[in-house]
């Protein structure tokens, strides 16, 4: 790549952009589909959990960024089980507002409020983020759109309801400062 010219990259970028943007929603739906099946001891599988989370957010008239974030909050469970929150947030970062990104990035530790103490951990581990302007939003997200979204009798909306929202959010230009659309943000500190 070091030998590429400005003209080379001006030629290559549109082809990549068209291909990447043209498939991103389908690829995200494929990742969600991979959550179907095993219930892992819960009453529903992770796919239905994500649908239920997004359905509840939509029915509560949350903004589109949070509805899409709710749908995708656990999408990384299958390929990043130890850091699924950070991985899901990385998928969302270029397209959603700062609050939705922060909430998804930290929802794993905030969700721990409901069970860490049962496993010998600190249910208040989330308090290390007490100074964040998004602390209350993340607490709310986990209370309303995560810990309670394992109800096998809840009337989830079908995935087709959310496809136009995914298309809208993932067709946006990148929100990352100084980053061309579809380019990685290699300087972000994932620990923040």
Rosetta constraint file for C-alpha pairs under 8 A:
AtomPair CA 4 CA 8 HARMONIC 5.81 0.50
AtomPair CA 4 CA 9 HARMONIC 6.93 0.50
AtomPair CA 5 CA 9 HARMONIC 6.45 0.50
AtomPair CA 6 CA 10 HARMONIC 6.07 0.50
AtomPair CA 7 CA 11 HARMONIC 6.11 0.50
AtomPair CA 8 CA 12 HARMONIC 6.16 0.50
AtomPair CA 9 CA 13 HARMONIC 5.70 0.50
AtomPair CA 10 CA 14 HARMONIC 7.23 0.50
AtomPair CA 11 CA 15 HARMONIC 7.44 0.50
AtomPair CA 12 CA 16 HARMONIC 6.35 0.50
AtomPair CA 13 CA 17 HARMONIC 5.91 0.50
AtomPair CA 14 CA 18 HARMONIC 5.95 0.50
AtomPair CA 15 CA 19 HARMONIC 6.19 0.50
AtomPair CA 16 CA 20 HARMONIC 5.88 0.50
AtomPair CA 17 CA 21 HARMONIC 5.77 0.50
AtomPair CA 17 CA 181 HARMONIC 7.67 0.50
AtomPair CA 17 CA 182 HARMONIC 6.74 0.50
AtomPair CA 18 CA 22 HARMONIC 5.71 0.50
AtomPair CA 19 CA 23 HARMONIC 6.39 0.50
AtomPair CA 20 CA 24 HARMONIC 6.00 0.50
AtomPair CA 20 CA 182 HARMONIC 7.56 0.50
AtomPair CA 21 CA 25 HARMONIC 7.97 0.50
AtomPair CA 21 CA 170 HARMONIC 7.59 0.50
AtomPair CA 21 CA 171 HARMONIC 6.90 0.50
AtomPair CA 23 CA 27 HARMONIC 6.02 0.50
AtomPair CA 24 CA 28 HARMONIC 6.15 0.50
AtomPair CA 24 CA 170 HARMONIC 7.30 0.50
AtomPair CA 25 CA 29 HARMONIC 6.14 0.50
AtomPair CA 25 CA 163 HARMONIC 7.71 0.50
AtomPair CA 25 CA 166 HARMONIC 6.37 0.50
AtomPair CA 25 CA 167 HARMONIC 6.35 0.50
AtomPair CA 25 CA 170 HARMONIC 7.13 0.50
AtomPair CA 26 CA 30 HARMONIC 6.16 0.50
AtomPair CA 27 CA 31 HARMONIC 6.31 0.50
AtomPair CA 28 CA 32 HARMONIC 6.28 0.50
AtomPair CA 29 CA 33 HARMONIC 6.12 0.50
AtomPair CA 30 CA 34 HARMONIC 6.42 0.50
AtomPair CA 31 CA 35 HARMONIC 7.12 0.50
AtomPair CA 31 CA 75 HARMONIC 6.24 0.50
AtomPair CA 31 CA 76 HARMONIC 7.77 0.50
AtomPair CA 32 CA 36 HARMONIC 7.51 0.50
AtomPair CA 32 CA 47 HARMONIC 6.04 0.50
AtomPair CA 32 CA 72 HARMONIC 7.55 0.50
AtomPair CA 32 CA 75 HARMONIC 5.71 0.50
AtomPair CA 33 CA 47 HARMONIC 6.64 0.50
AtomPair CA 34 CA 47 HARMONIC 7.74 0.50
AtomPair CA 34 CA 78 HARMONIC 7.36 0.50
AtomPair CA 35 CA 45 HARMONIC 6.85 0.50
AtomPair CA 35 CA 46 HARMONIC 5.18 0.50
AtomPair CA 35 CA 47 HARMONIC 4.79 0.50
AtomPair CA 35 CA 75 HARMONIC 7.44 0.50
AtomPair CA 35 CA 77 HARMONIC 7.84 0.50
AtomPair CA 35 CA 78 HARMONIC 7.05 0.50
AtomPair CA 36 CA 45 HARMONIC 5.86 0.50
AtomPair CA 36 CA 46 HARMONIC 6.36 0.50
AtomPair CA 36 CA 47 HARMONIC 5.06 0.50
AtomPair CA 36 CA 48 HARMONIC 7.49 0.50
AtomPair CA 37 CA 45 HARMONIC 5.91 0.50
AtomPair CA 37 CA 46 HARMONIC 7.99 0.50
AtomPair CA 38 CA 45 HARMONIC 5.81 0.50
AtomPair CA 38 CA 46 HARMONIC 7.97 0.50
AtomPair CA 39 CA 43 HARMONIC 6.41 0.50
AtomPair CA 39 CA 44 HARMONIC 5.40 0.50
AtomPair CA 39 CA 45 HARMONIC 4.23 0.50
AtomPair CA 39 CA 46 HARMONIC 6.97 0.50
AtomPair CA 40 CA 45 HARMONIC 7.37 0.50
AtomPair CA 42 CA 150 HARMONIC 7.12 0.50
AtomPair CA 43 CA 150 HARMONIC 6.40 0.50
AtomPair CA 43 CA 151 HARMONIC 7.02 0.50
AtomPair CA 43 CA 152 HARMONIC 6.09 0.50
AtomPair CA 44 CA 48 HARMONIC 6.25 0.50
AtomPair CA 44 CA 49 HARMONIC 6.67 0.50
AtomPair CA 44 CA 150 HARMONIC 6.00 0.50
AtomPair CA 44 CA 151 HARMONIC 7.18 0.50
AtomPair CA 44 CA 152 HARMONIC 5.90 0.50
AtomPair CA 45 CA 49 HARMONIC 6.29 0.50
AtomPair CA 46 CA 50 HARMONIC 6.17 0.50
AtomPair CA 46 CA 74 HARMONIC 7.50 0.50
AtomPair CA 47 CA 51 HARMONIC 6.34 0.50
AtomPair CA 48 CA 52 HARMONIC 5.95 0.50
AtomPair CA 48 CA 150 HARMONIC 8.00 0.50
AtomPair CA 48 CA 156 HARMONIC 7.71 0.50
AtomPair CA 49 CA 53 HARMONIC 6.14 0.50
AtomPair CA 49 CA 146 HARMONIC 7.93 0.50
AtomPair CA 49 CA 149 HARMONIC 5.58 0.50
AtomPair CA 49 CA 150 HARMONIC 5.73 0.50
AtomPair CA 50 CA 54 HARMONIC 6.25 0.50
AtomPair CA 50 CA 70 HARMONIC 6.67 0.50
AtomPair CA 50 CA 71 HARMONIC 4.92 0.50
AtomPair CA 50 CA 72 HARMONIC 6.66 0.50
AtomPair CA 50 CA 73 HARMONIC 7.14 0.50
AtomPair CA 50 CA 74 HARMONIC 6.82 0.50
AtomPair CA 50 CA 149 HARMONIC 7.85 0.50
AtomPair CA 51 CA 55 HARMONIC 5.93 0.50
AtomPair CA 51 CA 71 HARMONIC 5.87 0.50
AtomPair CA 51 CA 156 HARMONIC 6.23 0.50
AtomPair CA 51 CA 157 HARMONIC 6.96 0.50
AtomPair CA 51 CA 158 HARMONIC 7.47 0.50
AtomPair CA 51 CA 159 HARMONIC 6.94 0.50
AtomPair CA 52 CA 56 HARMONIC 6.08 0.50
AtomPair CA 52 CA 145 HARMONIC 7.80 0.50
AtomPair CA 52 CA 149 HARMONIC 5.66 0.50
AtomPair CA 52 CA 150 HARMONIC 7.69 0.50
AtomPair CA 52 CA 154 HARMONIC 7.38 0.50
AtomPair CA 52 CA 155 HARMONIC 7.92 0.50
AtomPair CA 52 CA 156 HARMONIC 5.26 0.50
AtomPair CA 52 CA 157 HARMONIC 7.52 0.50
AtomPair CA 53 CA 57 HARMONIC 6.29 0.50
AtomPair CA 53 CA 70 HARMONIC 5.48 0.50
AtomPair CA 53 CA 71 HARMONIC 6.24 0.50
AtomPair CA 53 CA 145 HARMONIC 4.65 0.50
AtomPair CA 53 CA 146 HARMONIC 6.10 0.50
AtomPair CA 53 CA 149 HARMONIC 5.74 0.50
AtomPair CA 54 CA 58 HARMONIC 6.05 0.50
AtomPair CA 54 CA 67 HARMONIC 5.16 0.50
AtomPair CA 54 CA 68 HARMONIC 6.81 0.50
AtomPair CA 54 CA 69 HARMONIC 7.80 0.50
AtomPair CA 54 CA 70 HARMONIC 4.84 0.50
AtomPair CA 54 CA 71 HARMONIC 4.68 0.50
AtomPair CA 54 CA 145 HARMONIC 7.33 0.50
AtomPair CA 55 CA 59 HARMONIC 6.06 0.50
AtomPair CA 55 CA 67 HARMONIC 7.77 0.50
AtomPair CA 55 CA 156 HARMONIC 5.89 0.50
AtomPair CA 55 CA 157 HARMONIC 5.81 0.50
AtomPair CA 56 CA 60 HARMONIC 6.13 0.50
AtomPair CA 56 CA 144 HARMONIC 7.64 0.50
AtomPair CA 56 CA 145 HARMONIC 6.46 0.50
AtomPair CA 57 CA 61 HARMONIC 6.50 0.50
AtomPair CA 57 CA 62 HARMONIC 5.48 0.50
AtomPair CA 57 CA 66 HARMONIC 7.24 0.50
AtomPair CA 57 CA 67 HARMONIC 5.44 0.50
AtomPair CA 57 CA 70 HARMONIC 7.09 0.50
AtomPair CA 57 CA 144 HARMONIC 7.91 0.50
AtomPair CA 57 CA 145 HARMONIC 6.55 0.50
AtomPair CA 58 CA 62 HARMONIC 5.69 0.50
AtomPair CA 58 CA 63 HARMONIC 7.86 0.50
AtomPair CA 58 CA 64 HARMONIC 7.95 0.50
AtomPair CA 58 CA 67 HARMONIC 5.85 0.50
AtomPair CA 62 CA 66 HARMONIC 6.27 0.50
AtomPair CA 62 CA 67 HARMONIC 6.36 0.50
AtomPair CA 63 CA 67 HARMONIC 6.46 0.50
AtomPair CA 64 CA 68 HARMONIC 6.12 0.50
AtomPair CA 64 CA 165 HARMONIC 6.82 0.50
AtomPair CA 64 CA 169 HARMONIC 7.83 0.50
AtomPair CA 65 CA 69 HARMONIC 6.04 0.50
AtomPair CA 65 CA 96 HARMONIC 5.43 0.50
AtomPair CA 65 CA 97 HARMONIC 6.70 0.50
AtomPair CA 65 CA 100 HARMONIC 6.30 0.50
AtomPair CA 65 CA 169 HARMONIC 7.20 0.50
AtomPair CA 66 CA 70 HARMONIC 5.92 0.50
AtomPair CA 66 CA 100 HARMONIC 5.56 0.50
AtomPair CA 67 CA 71 HARMONIC 6.30 0.50
AtomPair CA 68 CA 72 HARMONIC 6.28 0.50
AtomPair CA 68 CA 162 HARMONIC 7.58 0.50
AtomPair CA 68 CA 165 HARMONIC 6.84 0.50
AtomPair CA 68 CA 166 HARMONIC 6.42 0.50
AtomPair CA 68 CA 169 HARMONIC 7.79 0.50
AtomPair CA 69 CA 73 HARMONIC 5.56 0.50
AtomPair CA 69 CA 92 HARMONIC 7.25 0.50
AtomPair CA 69 CA 100 HARMONIC 6.46 0.50
AtomPair CA 69 CA 101 HARMONIC 7.67 0.50
AtomPair CA 69 CA 104 HARMONIC 6.78 0.50
AtomPair CA 70 CA 104 HARMONIC 7.99 0.50
AtomPair CA 70 CA 145 HARMONIC 6.86 0.50
AtomPair CA 72 CA 88 HARMONIC 6.77 0.50
AtomPair CA 73 CA 85 HARMONIC 6.87 0.50
AtomPair CA 73 CA 88 HARMONIC 5.92 0.50
AtomPair CA 73 CA 89 HARMONIC 7.57 0.50
AtomPair CA 73 CA 104 HARMONIC 5.86 0.50
AtomPair CA 74 CA 84 HARMONIC 6.53 0.50
AtomPair CA 74 CA 85 HARMONIC 7.00 0.50
AtomPair CA 74 CA 88 HARMONIC 6.70 0.50
AtomPair CA 75 CA 84 HARMONIC 7.59 0.50
AtomPair CA 75 CA 88 HARMONIC 6.22 0.50
AtomPair CA 76 CA 80 HARMONIC 5.43 0.50
AtomPair CA 76 CA 81 HARMONIC 7.00 0.50
AtomPair CA 76 CA 84 HARMONIC 4.86 0.50
AtomPair CA 76 CA 85 HARMONIC 7.39 0.50
AtomPair CA 76 CA 87 HARMONIC 6.01 0.50
AtomPair CA 76 CA 88 HARMONIC 5.49 0.50
AtomPair CA 77 CA 81 HARMONIC 4.75 0.50
AtomPair CA 77 CA 84 HARMONIC 5.28 0.50
AtomPair CA 79 CA 84 HARMONIC 7.81 0.50
AtomPair CA 80 CA 84 HARMONIC 4.92 0.50
AtomPair CA 80 CA 87 HARMONIC 6.75 0.50
AtomPair CA 83 CA 87 HARMONIC 6.33 0.50
AtomPair CA 84 CA 88 HARMONIC 5.94 0.50
AtomPair CA 84 CA 108 HARMONIC 7.78 0.50
AtomPair CA 85 CA 89 HARMONIC 6.07 0.50
AtomPair CA 85 CA 104 HARMONIC 5.84 0.50
AtomPair CA 85 CA 105 HARMONIC 4.77 0.50
AtomPair CA 85 CA 106 HARMONIC 6.23 0.50
AtomPair CA 85 CA 107 HARMONIC 6.33 0.50
AtomPair CA 85 CA 108 HARMONIC 5.75 0.50
AtomPair CA 86 CA 90 HARMONIC 6.10 0.50
AtomPair CA 86 CA 104 HARMONIC 7.38 0.50
AtomPair CA 86 CA 105 HARMONIC 4.63 0.50
AtomPair CA 86 CA 106 HARMONIC 7.23 0.50
AtomPair CA 86 CA 190 HARMONIC 7.24 0.50
AtomPair CA 87 CA 91 HARMONIC 6.56 0.50
AtomPair CA 87 CA 105 HARMONIC 7.65 0.50
AtomPair CA 88 CA 92 HARMONIC 6.52 0.50
AtomPair CA 88 CA 104 HARMONIC 6.92 0.50
AtomPair CA 88 CA 105 HARMONIC 7.04 0.50
AtomPair CA 89 CA 93 HARMONIC 5.83 0.50
AtomPair CA 89 CA 101 HARMONIC 5.49 0.50
AtomPair CA 89 CA 102 HARMONIC 7.36 0.50
AtomPair CA 89 CA 104 HARMONIC 5.39 0.50
AtomPair CA 89 CA 105 HARMONIC 4.81 0.50
AtomPair CA 90 CA 94 HARMONIC 7.86 0.50
AtomPair CA 90 CA 101 HARMONIC 7.98 0.50
AtomPair CA 90 CA 105 HARMONIC 7.79 0.50
AtomPair CA 92 CA 96 HARMONIC 5.95 0.50
AtomPair CA 92 CA 101 HARMONIC 6.38 0.50
AtomPair CA 93 CA 97 HARMONIC 7.74 0.50
AtomPair CA 93 CA 98 HARMONIC 7.75 0.50
AtomPair CA 93 CA 101 HARMONIC 5.68 0.50
AtomPair CA 93 CA 175 HARMONIC 7.58 0.50
AtomPair CA 93 CA 176 HARMONIC 7.37 0.50
AtomPair CA 94 CA 173 HARMONIC 7.83 0.50
AtomPair CA 94 CA 174 HARMONIC 4.71 0.50
AtomPair CA 94 CA 175 HARMONIC 4.89 0.50
AtomPair CA 94 CA 176 HARMONIC 5.36 0.50
AtomPair CA 95 CA 169 HARMONIC 6.06 0.50
AtomPair CA 95 CA 170 HARMONIC 6.10 0.50
AtomPair CA 95 CA 172 HARMONIC 6.16 0.50
AtomPair CA 95 CA 173 HARMONIC 7.17 0.50
AtomPair CA 95 CA 174 HARMONIC 5.79 0.50
AtomPair CA 95 CA 175 HARMONIC 5.79 0.50
AtomPair CA 96 CA 100 HARMONIC 6.28 0.50
AtomPair CA 96 CA 101 HARMONIC 6.32 0.50
AtomPair CA 96 CA 169 HARMONIC 7.07 0.50
AtomPair CA 96 CA 175 HARMONIC 7.44 0.50
AtomPair CA 97 CA 101 HARMONIC 6.33 0.50
AtomPair CA 97 CA 175 HARMONIC 7.93 0.50
AtomPair CA 98 CA 102 HARMONIC 6.05 0.50
AtomPair CA 99 CA 103 HARMONIC 6.06 0.50
AtomPair CA 99 CA 134 HARMONIC 6.18 0.50
AtomPair CA 99 CA 137 HARMONIC 7.66 0.50
AtomPair CA 100 CA 104 HARMONIC 6.29 0.50
AtomPair CA 101 CA 105 HARMONIC 6.07 0.50
AtomPair CA 102 CA 106 HARMONIC 6.18 0.50
AtomPair CA 102 CA 134 HARMONIC 7.04 0.50
AtomPair CA 102 CA 138 HARMONIC 7.88 0.50
AtomPair CA 103 CA 107 HARMONIC 5.68 0.50
AtomPair CA 103 CA 134 HARMONIC 6.98 0.50
AtomPair CA 103 CA 137 HARMONIC 6.82 0.50
AtomPair CA 103 CA 138 HARMONIC 4.81 0.50
AtomPair CA 103 CA 141 HARMONIC 7.37 0.50
AtomPair CA 104 CA 108 HARMONIC 7.90 0.50
AtomPair CA 104 CA 138 HARMONIC 7.79 0.50
AtomPair CA 106 CA 110 HARMONIC 6.46 0.50
AtomPair CA 106 CA 138 HARMONIC 7.34 0.50
AtomPair CA 107 CA 111 HARMONIC 5.73 0.50
AtomPair CA 107 CA 138 HARMONIC 6.34 0.50
AtomPair CA 107 CA 141 HARMONIC 7.80 0.50
AtomPair CA 107 CA 142 HARMONIC 6.64 0.50
AtomPair CA 108 CA 112 HARMONIC 6.42 0.50
AtomPair CA 109 CA 113 HARMONIC 7.41 0.50
AtomPair CA 109 CA 125 HARMONIC 6.75 0.50
AtomPair CA 109 CA 126 HARMONIC 5.68 0.50
AtomPair CA 110 CA 125 HARMONIC 7.58 0.50
AtomPair CA 110 CA 126 HARMONIC 5.20 0.50
AtomPair CA 110 CA 138 HARMONIC 6.91 0.50
AtomPair CA 110 CA 139 HARMONIC 6.42 0.50
AtomPair CA 110 CA 142 HARMONIC 6.75 0.50
AtomPair CA 111 CA 115 HARMONIC 7.62 0.50
AtomPair CA 111 CA 142 HARMONIC 5.69 0.50
AtomPair CA 111 CA 146 HARMONIC 7.45 0.50
AtomPair CA 111 CA 147 HARMONIC 6.84 0.50
AtomPair CA 112 CA 116 HARMONIC 4.90 0.50
AtomPair CA 112 CA 123 HARMONIC 5.71 0.50
AtomPair CA 112 CA 124 HARMONIC 7.85 0.50
AtomPair CA 112 CA 125 HARMONIC 7.62 0.50
AtomPair CA 112 CA 126 HARMONIC 7.83 0.50
AtomPair CA 113 CA 117 HARMONIC 7.67 0.50
AtomPair CA 113 CA 122 HARMONIC 7.75 0.50
AtomPair CA 113 CA 123 HARMONIC 4.16 0.50
AtomPair CA 113 CA 124 HARMONIC 5.88 0.50
AtomPair CA 113 CA 125 HARMONIC 7.50 0.50
AtomPair CA 113 CA 126 HARMONIC 7.42 0.50
AtomPair CA 114 CA 123 HARMONIC 6.76 0.50
AtomPair CA 114 CA 147 HARMONIC 7.34 0.50
AtomPair CA 115 CA 119 HARMONIC 7.00 0.50
AtomPair CA 115 CA 123 HARMONIC 6.69 0.50
AtomPair CA 116 CA 120 HARMONIC 6.49 0.50
AtomPair CA 116 CA 121 HARMONIC 4.65 0.50
AtomPair CA 116 CA 122 HARMONIC 5.69 0.50
AtomPair CA 116 CA 123 HARMONIC 4.91 0.50
AtomPair CA 117 CA 121 HARMONIC 4.77 0.50
AtomPair CA 117 CA 122 HARMONIC 5.43 0.50
AtomPair CA 117 CA 123 HARMONIC 5.18 0.50
AtomPair CA 126 CA 130 HARMONIC 7.36 0.50
AtomPair CA 129 CA 135 HARMONIC 6.44 0.50
AtomPair CA 130 CA 135 HARMONIC 5.99 0.50
AtomPair CA 131 CA 135 HARMONIC 7.25 0.50
AtomPair CA 134 CA 138 HARMONIC 6.20 0.50
AtomPair CA 135 CA 139 HARMONIC 6.23 0.50
AtomPair CA 136 CA 140 HARMONIC 6.01 0.50
AtomPair CA 137 CA 141 HARMONIC 6.06 0.50
AtomPair CA 138 CA 142 HARMONIC 6.23 0.50
AtomPair CA 139 CA 143 HARMONIC 6.24 0.50
AtomPair CA 140 CA 144 HARMONIC 5.92 0.50
AtomPair CA 140 CA 145 HARMONIC 7.89 0.50
AtomPair CA 141 CA 145 HARMONIC 5.21 0.50
AtomPair CA 141 CA 146 HARMONIC 6.68 0.50
AtomPair CA 142 CA 146 HARMONIC 4.66 0.50
AtomPair CA 142 CA 147 HARMONIC 5.78 0.50
AtomPair CA 143 CA 147 HARMONIC 5.81 0.50
AtomPair CA 143 CA 148 HARMONIC 6.79 0.50
AtomPair CA 144 CA 148 HARMONIC 6.50 0.50
AtomPair CA 145 CA 149 HARMONIC 6.19 0.50
AtomPair CA 157 CA 161 HARMONIC 6.58 0.50
AtomPair CA 158 CA 162 HARMONIC 7.71 0.50
AtomPair CA 159 CA 163 HARMONIC 6.64 0.50
AtomPair CA 160 CA 164 HARMONIC 7.76 0.50
AtomPair CA 161 CA 165 HARMONIC 7.97 0.50
AtomPair CA 162 CA 166 HARMONIC 6.25 0.50
AtomPair CA 163 CA 167 HARMONIC 6.12 0.50
AtomPair CA 164 CA 168 HARMONIC 6.11 0.50
AtomPair CA 165 CA 169 HARMONIC 6.16 0.50
AtomPair CA 166 CA 170 HARMONIC 5.87 0.50
AtomPair CA 167 CA 171 HARMONIC 5.88 0.50
AtomPair CA 168 CA 172 HARMONIC 6.83 0.50
AtomPair CA 173 CA 181 HARMONIC 5.90 0.50
AtomPair CA 174 CA 179 HARMONIC 7.19 0.50
AtomPair CA 174 CA 180 HARMONIC 6.86 0.50
AtomPair CA 174 CA 181 HARMONIC 4.80 0.50
AtomPair CA 174 CA 182 HARMONIC 6.99 0.50
AtomPair CA 176 CA 185 HARMONIC 7.44 0.50
AtomPair CA 179 CA 183 HARMONIC 6.20 0.50
AtomPair CA 179 CA 184 HARMONIC 7.40 0.50
AtomPair CA 179 CA 185 HARMONIC 6.71 0.50
